[in-house]
């Protein structure tokens, strides 16, 4: 098991410092980061906590997964490596455009 945990369904008021303090009850916390939207600066409602050991990570999952924190039931599980995530979306920039000079579809 890895020591990096995904923490989801967070209240938008929760900060990285809040998350670090909360997870310290389960063991040593090396880092805690709430993810923020680049454009709005608002929390995206999830983050990552890196625990000091596998035992601390296991304890944190057992202690916090499904438990209420700041009015919401957290989802806590082992974070997947970035490579394992499915690619998707597309960002809204593609396909079906017109050639502006000639008005032709491509």
VOKOL-598176 format. One line per field, with one value per residue: residue number from 0; residue in one letter; x, y, z of N, C-alpha, C, O in turn. Coordinates in nm, 2 decimals. Atoms other than C-alpha are relative to their C-alpha. Layout:
N
pos: (NUM  ...)
code: (A  ...)
n.east: (X  ...)
n.north: (Y  ...)
n.up: (Z  ...)
ca.east: (X  ...)
ca.north: (Y  ...)
ca.up: (Z  ...)
c.east: (X  ...)
c.north: (Y  ...)
c.up: (Z  ...)
o.east: (X  ...)
o.north: (Y  ...)
o.up: (Z  ...)
// end
This chain:
106
pos: (0  1  2  3  4  5  6  7  8  9  10  11  12  13  14  15  16  17  18  19  20  21  22  23  24  25  26  27  28  29  30  31  32  33  34  35  36  37  38  39  40  41  42  43  44  45  46  47  48  49  50  51  52  53  54  55  56  57  58  59  60  61  62  63  64  65  66  67  68  69  70  71  72  73  74  75  76  77  78  79  80  81  82  83  84  85  86  87  88  89  90  91  92  93  94  95  96  97  98  99  100  101  102  103  104  105)
code: (X  X  X  X  X  X  X  X  X  X  X  X  X  X  X  X  X  X  X  X  X  X  X  X  X  X  X  X  X  X  X  X  X  X  X  X  X  X  X  X  X  X  X  X  X  X  X  X  X  X  X  X  X  X  X  X  X  X  X  X  X  X  X  X  X  X  X  X  X  X  X  X  X  X  X  X  X  X  X  X  X  X  X  X  X  X  X  X  X  X  X  X  X  X  X  X  X  X  X  X  X  X  X  X  X  X)
n.east: (0.08  -0.07  0.03  0.07  0.14  0.10  0.11  0.10  0.13  -0.03  0.07  -0.08  -0.07  -0.12  -0.13  -0.10  -0.04  0.11  -0.01  -0.12  0.03  0.10  -0.06  -0.10  0.06  -0.02  -0.14  -0.08  0.03  -0.12  0.05  0.15  0.02  0.14  -0.01  0.08  0.02  -0.10  0.06  0.08  -0.07  0.09  -0.03  0.08  0.07  -0.08  -0.14  -0.09  -0.08  -0.11  -0.02  -0.13  -0.02  0.11  0.09  0.07  0.10  0.10  0.08  0.07  0.12  0.10  0.05  0.07  0.09  0.14  0.03  0.03  -0.10  0.05  0.13  0.01  -0.06  -0.13  -0.04  -0.14  -0.05  -0.14  -0.01  -0.05  -0.10  0.05  0.00  0.11  0.13  0.04  0.00  0.14  0.03  -0.03  -0.02  0.09  -0.07  -0.04  0.09  0.11  -0.01  0.00  -0.11  0.06  -0.03  0.07  0.14  0.01  -0.02  -0.11)
n.north: (-0.12  -0.13  -0.09  -0.12  0.02  -0.09  -0.03  -0.06  -0.05  -0.10  -0.13  -0.10  -0.08  0.07  -0.04  0.10  0.01  0.07  0.14  0.05  0.01  0.10  0.13  0.03  0.09  0.13  0.02  -0.11  -0.05  -0.07  -0.11  0.00  -0.10  -0.01  -0.04  -0.12  -0.03  -0.10  -0.12  -0.06  0.00  0.07  0.15  0.09  0.10  0.12  -0.02  0.12  0.00  0.10  0.04  0.03  0.14  0.08  0.03  -0.13  -0.02  0.10  -0.05  -0.11  0.05  0.06  -0.09  -0.12  0.03  0.00  -0.08  -0.14  -0.10  -0.13  0.01  0.09  0.13  0.01  0.13  0.01  0.13  -0.01  -0.07  0.07  -0.08  -0.08  0.08  0.09  -0.07  0.00  -0.13  -0.03  -0.14  -0.05  -0.14  -0.09  -0.07  0.08  0.05  -0.06  -0.15  -0.05  -0.08  -0.14  -0.08  0.04  0.05  0.14  0.09  0.09)
n.up: (0.00  0.00  -0.11  0.05  -0.01  0.06  -0.09  0.08  -0.06  -0.10  0.00  0.07  -0.10  -0.06  0.05  -0.02  -0.14  -0.07  0.03  -0.06  -0.14  -0.02  0.02  -0.10  -0.10  0.04  0.01  0.06  0.13  0.06  0.07  0.03  0.10  0.06  0.14  0.03  0.14  0.05  0.05  -0.10  -0.13  -0.09  -0.02  0.09  -0.08  -0.02  -0.02  -0.02  -0.12  0.00  -0.13  -0.03  0.02  0.05  -0.11  -0.03  0.11  -0.02  -0.11  0.05  0.08  -0.09  -0.09  0.06  0.12  -0.03  -0.12  0.02  -0.03  0.04  0.06  0.12  -0.03  0.09  0.07  -0.02  0.05  0.05  0.12  0.12  0.07  0.11  0.13  0.00  0.02  0.14  0.07  0.05  0.01  0.13  -0.03  0.07  0.11  0.11  0.10  0.06  0.03  0.13  0.05  -0.01  0.12  0.11  -0.04  0.03  -0.11  0.03)
ca.east: (0.00  0.12  0.12  -0.05  -0.43  -0.71  -0.96  -1.28  -1.62  -1.46  -1.64  -1.52  -1.41  -1.15  -0.79  -0.47  -0.38  -0.72  -0.67  -0.32  -0.44  -0.74  -0.54  -0.27  -0.51  -0.43  -0.05  0.23  0.13  0.41  0.19  -0.17  -0.29  -0.65  -0.68  -0.80  -0.94  -0.68  -0.93  -1.16  -0.92  -1.20  -1.15  -1.25  -1.37  -1.09  -0.72  -0.43  -0.27  0.07  0.10  0.43  0.39  0.18  0.04  -0.06  -0.23  -0.42  -0.53  -0.64  -0.86  -1.02  -1.07  -1.19  -1.35  -1.72  -1.69  -1.83  -1.59  -1.72  -2.07  -1.98  -1.89  -1.53  -1.42  -1.07  -0.88  -0.53  -0.44  -0.39  -0.08  -0.14  -0.07  -0.36  -0.63  -0.83  -0.78  -1.09  -1.25  -1.08  -1.09  -1.36  -1.12  -1.17  -1.33  -1.59  -1.47  -1.50  -1.22  -1.28  -1.13  -1.33  -1.64  -1.57  -1.61  -1.31)
ca.north: (0.00  0.35  0.63  0.89  0.91  1.06  1.25  1.34  1.50  1.78  2.10  2.40  2.56  2.30  2.41  2.21  2.30  2.18  1.85  1.81  1.87  1.64  1.35  1.38  1.19  0.88  0.92  1.13  1.34  1.44  1.66  1.76  1.95  2.06  2.10  2.44  2.55  2.75  3.00  3.06  2.99  2.79  2.44  2.16  1.95  1.70  1.67  1.44  1.35  1.18  0.98  0.90  0.52  0.25  0.17  0.54  0.54  0.22  0.37  0.69  0.51  0.30  0.60  0.87  0.70  0.77  0.99  1.34  1.63  1.99  1.87  1.62  1.25  1.21  0.95  0.84  0.57  0.50  0.75  0.60  0.70  0.97  0.71  0.49  0.75  0.72  1.00  1.19  1.52  1.70  2.04  2.18  2.28  2.06  1.94  2.06  2.41  2.62  2.76  3.13  3.26  3.05  2.94  2.58  2.29  2.07)
ca.up: (0.00  -0.07  0.18  -0.05  0.01  -0.20  0.01  -0.16  -0.09  0.11  0.21  0.00  0.33  0.42  0.37  0.34  0.69  0.82  0.64  0.78  1.14  1.10  0.96  1.22  1.45  1.25  1.24  1.10  0.81  0.57  0.35  0.28  -0.02  -0.11  -0.49  -0.61  -0.94  -1.14  -1.28  -0.98  -0.69  -0.53  -0.38  -0.61  -0.31  -0.30  -0.20  -0.12  0.21  0.23  0.55  0.72  0.68  0.53  0.88  0.93  0.58  0.66  0.99  0.82  0.57  0.85  1.07  0.82  0.51  0.53  0.84  0.86  0.84  0.82  0.73  0.45  0.46  0.33  0.08  0.18  -0.02  -0.16  -0.43  -0.78  -0.97  -1.24  -1.52  -1.41  -1.46  -1.78  -2.03  -2.11  -2.16  -2.44  -2.28  -2.52  -2.79  -3.08  -3.39  -3.62  -3.68  -3.98  -4.19  -4.10  -4.42  -4.66  -4.46  -4.54  -4.30  -4.27)
c.east: (0.09  -0.05  -0.08  -0.15  -0.08  -0.10  -0.10  -0.12  0.03  -0.08  0.10  0.08  0.12  0.13  0.10  0.04  -0.10  0.01  0.12  -0.03  -0.10  0.06  0.11  -0.05  0.03  0.15  0.07  -0.04  0.12  -0.05  -0.15  -0.02  -0.15  0.03  -0.09  -0.01  0.09  -0.07  -0.08  0.07  -0.08  0.04  -0.08  -0.06  0.08  0.15  0.07  0.07  0.10  0.03  0.15  0.04  -0.12  -0.10  -0.09  -0.11  -0.11  -0.09  -0.09  -0.12  -0.10  -0.07  -0.09  -0.09  -0.15  -0.04  -0.03  0.11  -0.06  -0.13  -0.01  0.07  0.11  0.01  0.15  0.04  0.14  -0.01  0.06  0.11  -0.06  -0.02  -0.12  -0.13  -0.03  0.01  -0.14  -0.01  0.04  0.01  -0.09  0.06  0.01  -0.11  -0.11  0.00  -0.01  0.13  -0.05  0.02  -0.10  -0.14  -0.02  0.01  0.11  -0.03)
c.north: (0.12  0.09  0.12  -0.04  0.10  0.03  0.08  0.04  0.10  0.13  0.10  0.09  -0.06  0.04  -0.11  -0.01  -0.07  -0.15  -0.06  -0.02  -0.12  -0.14  -0.04  -0.09  -0.15  -0.04  0.12  0.04  0.08  0.12  -0.01  0.12  -0.01  0.05  0.12  0.02  0.11  0.13  0.07  0.02  -0.07  -0.15  -0.08  -0.11  -0.13  0.04  -0.13  0.02  -0.11  -0.03  -0.05  -0.15  -0.07  -0.03  0.13  0.02  -0.10  0.05  0.12  -0.04  -0.06  0.10  0.11  -0.03  -0.01  0.08  0.14  0.09  0.13  -0.02  -0.09  -0.13  -0.02  -0.13  0.00  -0.14  0.03  0.08  -0.09  0.09  0.07  -0.09  -0.09  0.06  -0.01  0.15  0.03  0.15  0.05  0.15  0.10  0.07  -0.08  -0.03  0.09  0.15  0.04  0.07  0.15  0.08  -0.04  -0.05  -0.14  -0.09  -0.09  -0.14)
c.up: (0.00  0.11  -0.05  -0.01  -0.08  0.10  -0.08  0.08  0.12  -0.01  -0.07  0.10  0.05  -0.07  0.01  0.14  0.09  -0.02  0.07  0.15  0.02  -0.02  0.09  0.11  -0.03  -0.01  -0.06  -0.14  -0.06  -0.08  -0.02  -0.09  -0.05  -0.14  -0.03  -0.15  -0.04  -0.03  0.11  0.13  0.10  0.01  -0.09  0.08  0.02  0.03  0.02  0.13  -0.01  0.15  0.02  -0.02  -0.05  0.11  0.03  -0.11  0.02  0.11  -0.04  -0.08  0.09  0.08  -0.07  -0.12  0.05  0.12  -0.04  0.04  -0.06  -0.08  -0.12  0.04  -0.10  -0.06  0.01  -0.05  -0.05  -0.14  -0.11  -0.06  -0.12  -0.13  0.00  -0.02  -0.15  -0.05  -0.04  -0.02  -0.14  0.02  -0.08  -0.11  -0.12  -0.10  -0.05  -0.03  -0.14  -0.04  -0.01  -0.13  -0.12  0.03  -0.02  0.13  -0.04  0.04)
o.east: (0.19  -0.15  -0.13  -0.19  -0.04  -0.15  -0.07  -0.13  -0.04  -0.12  0.22  0.16  0.21  0.13  0.07  0.07  -0.07  0.00  0.11  0.01  -0.08  0.03  0.15  0.03  0.02  0.18  0.01  -0.06  0.17  0.02  -0.20  0.02  -0.19  0.11  -0.21  0.08  0.10  -0.01  -0.07  0.03  -0.05  0.09  -0.20  -0.12  0.02  0.19  0.02  0.11  0.07  0.07  0.21  0.16  -0.23  -0.22  -0.21  -0.22  -0.23  -0.22  -0.20  -0.23  -0.22  -0.19  -0.19  -0.18  -0.18  -0.16  0.03  0.17  -0.08  -0.15  -0.12  0.17  0.10  -0.04  0.22  0.00  0.19  -0.09  0.15  0.10  -0.16  -0.11  -0.16  -0.23  0.05  -0.02  -0.21  0.08  -0.03  0.06  -0.08  0.00  0.12  -0.23  -0.16  -0.11  -0.01  0.19  -0.13  -0.07  -0.14  -0.22  -0.14  0.09  0.14  0.06)
o.north: (0.13  0.06  0.20  -0.14  0.22  -0.06  0.19  0.01  0.10  0.16  0.09  0.16  0.01  0.05  -0.21  -0.12  -0.15  -0.23  -0.17  -0.13  -0.19  -0.23  -0.16  -0.16  -0.23  -0.15  0.22  -0.05  0.17  0.22  -0.12  0.23  -0.11  0.14  0.11  -0.01  0.21  0.24  0.19  0.10  -0.07  -0.21  -0.05  -0.20  -0.22  0.15  -0.24  0.13  -0.22  0.05  -0.08  -0.18  -0.01  -0.03  0.11  0.07  -0.06  0.04  0.13  0.02  -0.03  0.09  0.15  0.05  -0.09  0.10  0.20  0.07  0.14  0.05  -0.11  -0.13  -0.03  -0.24  0.09  -0.24  0.14  0.04  -0.16  0.21  0.03  -0.06  -0.13  -0.01  0.01  0.24  -0.05  0.22  0.01  0.22  0.22  0.17  -0.10  -0.01  0.17  0.21  -0.05  0.13  0.18  0.16  0.05  -0.07  -0.19  -0.05  -0.11  -0.22)
o.up: (0.07  0.18  0.04  -0.07  -0.08  0.17  -0.13  0.20  0.22  -0.12  -0.06  0.06  0.11  -0.20  0.08  0.19  0.18  0.07  0.12  0.21  0.12  0.06  0.10  0.18  0.06  -0.02  -0.08  -0.22  0.00  -0.09  -0.02  -0.07  -0.10  -0.16  0.01  -0.22  0.03  -0.01  0.12  0.21  0.22  -0.08  -0.13  0.02  0.07  0.00  0.00  0.17  -0.04  0.22  -0.08  -0.03  -0.05  0.09  0.06  -0.09  0.00  0.11  0.01  -0.06  0.08  0.11  -0.01  -0.15  0.13  0.15  -0.14  0.14  -0.18  -0.18  -0.18  0.12  -0.22  -0.01  -0.03  -0.01  -0.06  -0.22  -0.09  -0.06  -0.17  -0.20  -0.11  -0.05  -0.23  0.01  -0.08  -0.02  -0.24  -0.07  -0.07  -0.16  -0.17  -0.07  0.02  -0.05  -0.23  0.05  -0.09  -0.16  -0.19  -0.06  -0.02  0.22  -0.16  0.03)
// end
